[in-house]
Amino acid sequence: MRRVAVLTSGGDAPGMNACIRAVVRKALYHGIEVVGVRRGFHGLVAGDFMEMKSRTVGDILQRGGTILKSARSDEFKTEEGRAKALLQLRTCEIDGLVGIGGDGTHTGLSLLSKMGVTTLGIPATIDNDISSTDYAIGFDTACNTVIDAINKIRDTATSHERTYVVEVMGRNSGHIALAAGLAGGAESILIPEVEFDIQQVCERITAGARQGKSHSIVVVAEGAEGAVSPGRGGLLGGCAYRIGQQIAGLTGFETRIIVLGHIQRGGAPSVRDRILATTLGAKAIDVLLAGSGSSVVGVFGNEIRVMQFDEALSMKRTINMDYYELANVLSNL
């Protein structure tokens, strides 16, 4: 390994900069040159490269987003586009490519590895929907952002005795909703992985009101629409707006809808995300130096695990049903 490249791709996640910093400085420590690829696979195809030095990554540990930028690339999805990317890597004499991102990023790296490029994938996505790790870079920070919002919403919900429906990100994954809903004490958590009955949600809210609750918080994952079972009566699935309208109509309670949106992607990474990003970034260089071939690094329990792309991409990500059941038990009291 004489020269490696690093890119960030897909949705940005807090901690990506900390990971870039670790990759660059660990490589430089071992005498390896580092090239940064701007704008992900789009920049890889276009040859949008920059030399990375120790000072290039100075003062970025605490910053959200990614200094290398991120972009989608339809061209890279084609064989011609990947051939261009391969030519750029060969021309720049790149011996290894480190990609920081989610499933799409890992799929792209896997395709390049089959073309003879040594690639290394590092999981980074706030959705935490990648199977090669328990926790992806950015997930913890995003959950803390949601919790901060729920805490503030609860203050005004209590003051005005309202029901609030809070929609969080996650694509087709309910990991953010479940973690933030459990930690934030939500009365109901609606996620794509579990079917829900809007009537039962409303009954839970009215039961709480009879017990003296002055407000309710319902956390909805943006992909929860697909979780609704069509076989039950009175079910109308949809985004937070439609769910909020149903709750208001069925309960008669004043209901407000909050869509947190891309605020969940920003902000300084948490301690957990900084440490996760730093250790995975450094491990990526260790794996490349060991000559283990194209691999994915992730964390399971308290240990970093290295696996092949085929294994990582074939794994299925599941929701923690113990958390889901616990949230239901605690919100019933």
N, C-alpha and C positions, 0 to 999 in steps of 0.2 A: 504494500500500500504506500504509494508515493503522493497521490492526490485523490481527495474525495470531494464529492459535491453534496450539498444539503438543500432540500426544498421543503416548503410547507404547501399543503394543498387542501382543497375542500373548504368547509367552513372554518373560520378562525376560532381559536380556543385560548383562554387565558393559560399561560404557561408555555406556549409555543416559543416565545422569545427566550425563556429560561432554558428550553431544550436546545435551541440553536446555539446559545452561549456555551452549553456543556459540550456539544458536539465539536464546536470550533476549538475551544481551548484544550479539550482532551486530545484532539488530533494534533494540534500544534505542539503540545507537550511531548508527543511521540515523534515529532519531526515530520508530520504529514501536512502537506499543503491543503487548504480548504477553499473551495469555490462555492459561492452562494448562487442559487438559481432563483431569479425573481419570478413571481407570479406562477409558481407551481409548474404543472406539466405544460401549460401554455408557454412559459418562458423556456422550458427545456426544449421544446420544438423550435422555438425562435432563436435559441442560443443567447438568451438574456442572462449572462453570467456576470458575477462580480467577485473579485478576490476578497477573502475574509481574513482579517488579522485579529489579534487579541483586542485591539482598540475598537475594531468594528462592532464587537459585541459588548463593549463596555456600557454600563448603566442601562441595560435592557432587562435585567433579571426581574424587575418589579413592574414592567410594562405589559399591558395586555396586547392582544393582536399579534402581528408578526411583522418584523422589519423586512422580511423577504417578500411580503405581500402574498396574496392568494388569488387564484382565478380558476374558472372552469375552462376546460379545453375539449371542444368537440373534435378538433383535428387529431388530438392524441388518441382518440377512441378508434381511429382508422389505422390500418396497417401502414399506409403511407406516412401518416403523422408520426407513428412510433419509429419508422425507419429514419425520419428526419431527426428525431430525438436521439436515436442511437448514433447517427453520424455526428451530431453535436458533441456527444460524450466522447466519442473516439477522437474527434479533432482536438478536443481540449485535453486529451489524455487522462480522462477520469478513470480511476481504478475501482471506485465504489461510490454508490449513490445512497444517501440516507434520506428517506421520506418521512415527514411528520404529518399525520392526518388520520382520517377514518377509513372505512371500508373501501371507498372509492380510490383513495390513495394507495392502499395496500394491494388492491386489484391491479392498478397501474404498475406498481413496482413488481408484482408477480409476472406480469406480461413482459416487462423488460428483462427480468431474470431469465426467462425462457429464450430470450434473444442473446444471452451471453453476458449480460451486465450483472455484476455483483451488487445486489440491492439489500437494504436494511430498513424495515418498517418500524416506526414508533407510533403507538396509538395515541391520537389526540383528537377528541371530539367531545363537546359538552353533552351530546346525547347519550354517551356511554353505551352505545349499541354495538360496539365491536367486540367480538368474542375472544380475542387473543389476550385479554387482560381483565382483571376484576374491575380496575378503575382506569379510565382513560384520562389523559391530561386535559384539564379544563372542566371536568364534571363537578369536582368539589366546589370550585369557585362559582360556577353557574348555580349550583344548589344554594350556596350562601347568598347569592344575589336574590334568588327567589324568596328565601327565608326572610331577608331584610324587607322585601316588599310585603310579604304576608304580615310581618309584625306591624308595619305601618298601616296596612289595610285594616287589620284587626282593631286598631285604635279608633278609626273612624266608623267601622262597622258597629262597634260597641256603642259609640256615642249616638248613632242614628238608628240603632236597632235594625240593621239591614242584613240581608244575605248577599255575600259577594261570591261571584264565580271568577276564579283566577285561571286563565289559560297560560300554560308554560310550553316551552319548546320540547323537541324530542323526535321530530319526524314521526315514525311509526313505533316509537319506543316510549315506554312510560317510566323510565328510570328517574328522570328529574322530578316528575310529578309524584312518584311514590316516595322518594327520599325527602323531598321538600314537604310533601303533605304529612308524612309521619312526623318529621321534626317540627313542623309548624302547627301540629294539632288540628288539621283540617277535619271537618265533620264527614266529608266524603272525598274519595280520590277516584277519579275516572281515568282509566288507562286503556290503551288499545289491546293489551294482552288479556283483559278480563271483561266479559260481557256485563253490562249493567242494565238495570231497569230504572227508568226515570221516576216511576211511581215509588219505588223503594227509596230512592234518593230523597224524594219529597217527604215521604213518611218519616225518614230519619230527621229531617229538618224540623218538621212539625212536632215530632216527639221531643226533640230538644227544647223547643219553645215551651211545651207543656211542663218541662222540668225546670223552667226558669232561665233558659239560655236566651240572651238578648240578641244574639247574632249567630250567623253560620258562615263558614268558609268552605267552599267547594273548589278543589284543585282539579283542573282538567288538562290532560295532555292533548296537544294539538292534533294527534292522530286518533283520538278516542272515538271518533265517529264510526270507525270500522269495528268497534267492539260491541256495538248494539246488536242484540239478538232479534231478528225479524219475527220470531215465532211467538213473542209475548205481546199481549195486548197493551195498548197505550204507550208504545215505545216510539219515540222520535229522536233519532240520533243527530249529531251534528257538532259544529264548533261551539265555542263557549257562548256565542250570542244566542244560538238557537236553544241551547241547554238552559241558559239564563231565562229566556222567555218562557220556556216550559215550566221552570221552577216558579216563576212569578205567577203564571196562570194557574198552576195546580195548588200552590200554597196560599196565594193571596198576599204573600210577604213582599215588601219592597226589595227589589233585587238589582244589583249593579254588576256589570261585567268589566273585568280588567284583563287586557291582553298584554302581557309583559314584553313579548317580542324580542328584538335584537339587543335590548339592554342586557339580556342574559349572556351574551357573547363577550361583553366588554369588562373592563375593570382590572385592577391589579390582581394577579393570581394569589390564591391562598397559600399558606405555608405548605399544606399537603401537596398542592399542585406544583409548587416550586421544587420541593424535594423530589417528587415523582418525576418531573421533567428533567431535573438535573441528573438523577441516577440513571434513568433510561437513556438519556443522551450520551452519557459517559460509557454506559454498557454497550451502546451501539458501536462505538469505536473499538472497544475491546473485542467484540465479535468479529469485526472486520479484520483486525490485526491477527486474530487467531486463525483466519483462513477457513472459517466454518461455512462459507458460501452464503447465498442469499437466505435471509432469516427475518423473523419478526421477534421483537422483544416485548414482553409484557410482565405484569406483576400479578401473582396469585398468592393470596395470603400476604406474608411478609417477604416473599422471595421473588426475585426476577427470574423469569423463565424465557428460554430461547427456543423457538420452534420454526419449522419450515412453513413456507407460504401455503402449501396445499393443506396442511393440518390447520393452520390458523383460519383460513378462509372457509374451511368445511365445518368448523365448529358452530354450534347454534347458541345464541345468547338468550338466556331466560331471565325472567323477572324473579325477584326474591319474594315468593309467596308468603313466607313467614312474616315479612315486613307488612305485606298487604293485609293479612289476617289480623296482625297485631293492631294495625291502624283502625280496622273495623271494630275490634273489641274495645279499644280505648275511647273511640268516638261515640260509642253507644251509652257510655255512663254519664 
